[in-house]
Amino acid sequence: MAESHTHKIALTRYGIAEVMKWCIKLNHKNIPGTDAPAFKRMQAELDAIPKAADYFTLDLFWKEPVTIEFTDEEIHTVDRCLYDNPNAESNQNPSIRYRFWVDCNAKDKK
């Protein structure tokens, strides 16, 4: 089995919500692998929404960057969700997709 590499990707919670929308809510179980640890970490970040309802607090929450560690397989799953699911519904691909265009074959690099 090939060694799995990890990549740290910084996303705002807006970005996390967009990824979760296409990978969980609109996936309809078409693409497997959305129960991986990175998806659980993203869901935990969204579940940490502050109880305060004032605009300033919520604005800071949604715009705060969060760094999440993804394996190569999780990155391929996210990229596939952000490409296949919008295309199946005749929607434009989400712009957050470029964040997951990392070199997943980095084993030869030092």
N, C-alpha and C positions, 0 to 999 in steps of 0.2 A: 504494500500500500504506500502511496506517495506521501511524503511528509507535508503536513498542512502548515501554511504560513498564515500569520495574522497581520492585519493592517489596521491602524488606528485612523478613523475617519471622524472629523469634526462636523457636526450637524447642529443647526438650531432646532428647537422643539417644533417649529413650523415644518422644518424639513423632515423630522422624525414622523410627524403627523401625516405628511404626504406619502412617505414610504409605507407607513402602516395602512393608510387608506388603500393603496394599490396592492400591497402584499397580503393583507389580512381581509379587510372589509370587502373589496371588489375581486378577490382572487377566486372565490367560490370553489376552493380546494382543487383548482386546476393545476397549480404548480406546487409540488411537494417541497418540504424543507422549511416551511415558515414557522416551525416550532423550535427552531434552533436557539441557543443561548442569546445571540445578538438581538433576536426579535423579542425575547422576553425582557432583555435590558431596555430596549426601546419602549416597550409597553410600560415598564416600571417607571421610566422617565415621564411618560404621559400621565400616568396615574398619580404622580406627585404634584399635581396642579394645586396651587395654594387655595385655601378656603376663602381668603379675602376676595371680594368681588370688585375691588376698585380697579380702575383702568390701568393705573401706573404699575401696580403689582403684577397684573396679568400680562401686561405688555413686556415687562422685564422677564417674566417666566418664559414666554413664547420665543423671545429673541435671544435668550441665553444659549451660548454654544455648549454642546455636550460632546465629549469624545467617546466614541464607542469602538470597541475592538471587534473586528470581523475576520473570520477565516476566509480562505479563498472560496470555499463552497458557499458560504453565506453571501459573499459578494456576488457570485454568479447567480444565486437565487434572487437577490434583490434586483440585479440588472435585468434578469429575465422577467420578473414581475413588473418592473417599470417599463418594459418594452412590450411584452406580449399582451398584458391586460388592457392597457389603453388602446392598442391597435385592434383588439377584439371588439372593443366598443366604439371604434371609429373616433377616438379622441386623440389629441396631440400628446406626444410623449412628455412626461413631466420634466421640467428643467433640472430637478434635483438628481436626475440620472447621471449627469457628468461627474458627480462626486464619487461614484463607484467605478469610474474608469481608471483603476489602478493596475499596476503590473502584477498579475497574480502568479506569474512564473518567475519569481525572484530568487529561486533557490541557487542559481548560478552566480548571483551578485554577492559581493563581499562588502 
